[in-house]
Amino acid sequence: MRPSLLAAHRQLLTTYEAARRAGVDSEALARVQRRWTNLQRRASDRPDATLDRYRDLQLQLLDLIEERRSTGNDW
């Protein structure tokens, strides 16, 4: 795996874990995880596109975290 993809993967993992800890809906996390898994399968064939999609997923997770925090539904 290219270093840039590996770094993006790690960043996505960190953001995913932050979303989990923030209490983001499990169904939303499952959708992200499915997309992520599909991207990983194609990473070697299309590394640049995969890198872009990893960034998209990270932004989606950050939006979900912000949404969760703004609703004030903390336990």
Phi and psi restraints in degrees (value plus and minus 20) as a CYANA .aco file:
   2 ARG   PHI     -82.7   -42.7
   2 ARG   PSI     125.6   165.6
   3 PRO   PHI     -75.0   -35.0
   3 PRO   PSI     -58.6   -18.6
   4 SER   PHI     -86.4   -46.4
   4 SER   PSI     -56.9   -16.9
   5 LEU   PHI     -89.6   -49.6
   5 LEU   PSI     -60.0   -20.0
   6 LEU   PHI     -82.7   -42.7
   6 LEU   PSI     -62.6   -22.6
   7 ALA   PHI     -83.7   -43.7
   7 ALA   PSI     -62.6   -22.6
   8 ALA   PHI     -85.1   -45.1
   8 ALA   PSI     -58.0   -18.0
   9 HIS   PHI     -81.9   -41.9
   9 HIS   PSI     -65.3   -25.3
  10 ARG   PHI     -83.2   -43.2
  10 ARG   PSI     -61.6   -21.6
  11 GLN   PHI     -84.1   -44.1
  11 GLN   PSI     -60.5   -20.5
  12 LEU   PHI     -84.9   -44.9
  12 LEU   PSI     -61.4   -21.4
  13 LEU   PHI     -80.9   -40.9
  13 LEU   PSI     -64.4   -24.4
  14 THR   PHI     -81.6   -41.6
  14 THR   PSI     -63.6   -23.6
  15 THR   PHI     -87.7   -47.7
  15 THR   PSI     -58.9   -18.9
  16 TYR   PHI     -80.9   -40.9
  16 TYR   PSI     -65.6   -25.6
  17 GLU   PHI     -83.6   -43.6
  17 GLU   PSI     -58.2   -18.2
  18 ALA   PHI     -83.5   -43.5
  18 ALA   PSI     -59.6   -19.6
  19 ALA   PHI     -85.0   -45.0
  19 ALA   PSI     -61.0   -21.0
  20 ARG   PHI     -81.6   -41.6
  20 ARG   PSI     -67.0   -27.0
  21 ARG   PHI     -84.9   -44.9
  21 ARG   PSI     -50.9   -10.9
  22 ALA   PHI     -95.2   -55.2
  22 ALA   PSI     -31.7     8.3
  23 GLY   PHI      69.5   109.5
  23 GLY   PSI       4.0    44.0
  24 VAL   PHI     -80.3   -40.3
  24 VAL   PSI     121.7   161.7
  25 ASP   PHI     -68.9   -28.9
  25 ASP   PSI     113.3   153.3
  26 SER   PHI     -84.2   -44.2
  26 SER   PSI     -51.9   -11.9
  27 GLU   PHI     -87.6   -47.6
  27 GLU   PSI     -59.3   -19.3
  28 ALA   PHI     -85.1   -45.1
  28 ALA   PSI     -61.3   -21.3
  29 LEU   PHI     -85.1   -45.1
  29 LEU   PSI     -57.5   -17.5
  30 ALA   PHI     -84.8   -44.8
  30 ALA   PSI     -59.0   -19.0
  31 ARG   PHI     -83.5   -43.5
  31 ARG   PSI     -63.6   -23.6
  32 VAL   PHI     -82.2   -42.2
  32 VAL   PSI     -63.7   -23.7
  33 GLN   PHI     -83.2   -43.2
  33 GLN   PSI     -58.8   -18.8
  34 ARG   PHI     -84.1   -44.1
  34 ARG   PSI     -64.2   -24.2
  35 ARG   PHI     -83.0   -43.0
  35 ARG   PSI     -60.9   -20.9
  36 TRP   PHI     -81.8   -41.8
  36 TRP   PSI     -66.4   -26.4
  37 THR   PHI     -80.2   -40.2
  37 THR   PSI     -63.3   -23.3
  38 ASN   PHI     -83.2   -43.2
  38 ASN   PSI     -59.1   -19.1
  39 LEU   PHI     -84.1   -44.1
  39 LEU   PSI     -61.2   -21.2
  40 GLN   PHI     -80.5   -40.5
  40 GLN   PSI     -56.0   -16.0
  41 ARG   PHI     -85.0   -45.0
  41 ARG   PSI     -50.1   -10.1
  42 ARG   PHI    -121.6   -81.6
  42 ARG   PSI     -18.5    21.5
  43 ALA   PHI     -77.5   -37.5
  43 ALA   PSI     -60.5   -20.5
  44 SER   PHI     -91.9   -51.9
  44 SER   PSI     -48.2    -8.2
  45 ASP   PHI     -99.6   -59.6
  45 ASP   PSI     -54.2   -14.2
  46 ARG   PHI    -158.7  -118.7
  46 ARG   PSI      47.9    87.9
  47 PRO   PHI     -81.7   -41.7
  47 PRO   PSI     -59.7   -19.7
  48 ASP   PHI     -87.4   -47.4
  48 ASP   PSI     -62.5   -22.5
  49 ALA   PHI     -85.4   -45.4
  49 ALA   PSI     -57.9   -17.9
  50 THR   PHI     -83.8   -43.8
  50 THR   PSI     -62.1   -22.1
  51 LEU   PHI     -80.4   -40.4
  51 LEU   PSI     -63.8   -23.8
  52 ASP   PHI     -82.1   -42.1
  52 ASP   PSI     -62.4   -22.4
  53 ARG   PHI     -89.2   -49.2
  53 ARG   PSI     -55.1   -15.1
  54 TYR   PHI     -80.2   -40.2
  54 TYR   PSI     -62.5   -22.5
  55 ARG   PHI     -83.5   -43.5
  55 ARG   PSI     -61.0   -21.0
  56 ASP   PHI     -79.8   -39.8
  56 ASP   PSI     -64.9   -24.9
  57 LEU   PHI     -84.1   -44.1
  57 LEU   PSI     -59.9   -19.9
  58 GLN   PHI     -82.9   -42.9
  58 GLN   PSI     -62.7   -22.7
  59 LEU   PHI     -83.3   -43.3
  59 LEU   PSI     -58.6   -18.6
  60 GLN   PHI     -82.3   -42.3
  60 GLN   PSI     -64.1   -24.1
  61 LEU   PHI     -83.3   -43.3
  61 LEU   PSI     -61.4   -21.4
  62 LEU   PHI     -82.7   -42.7
  62 LEU   PSI     -58.4   -18.4
  63 ASP   PHI     -83.6   -43.6
  63 ASP   PSI     -61.4   -21.4
  64 LEU   PHI     -84.2   -44.2
  64 LEU   PSI     -59.2   -19.2
  65 ILE   PHI     -83.7   -43.7
  65 ILE   PSI     -67.1   -27.1
  66 GLU   PHI     -81.6   -41.6
  66 GLU   PSI     -62.9   -22.9
  67 GLU   PHI     -80.2   -40.2
  67 GLU   PSI     -64.3   -24.3
  68 ARG   PHI     -82.0   -42.0
  68 ARG   PSI     -64.0   -24.0
  69 ARG   PHI     -89.3   -49.3
  69 ARG   PSI     -55.3   -15.3
  70 SER   PHI     -93.6   -53.6
  70 SER   PSI     -42.1    -2.1
  71 THR   PHI     -98.2   -58.2
  71 THR   PSI     -37.9     2.1
  72 GLY   PHI      48.7    88.7
  72 GLY   PSI       4.9    44.9
  73 ASN   PHI    -111.4   -71.4
  73 ASN   PSI      19.6    59.6
  74 ASP   PHI     -91.8   -51.8
  74 ASP   PSI     126.0   166.0
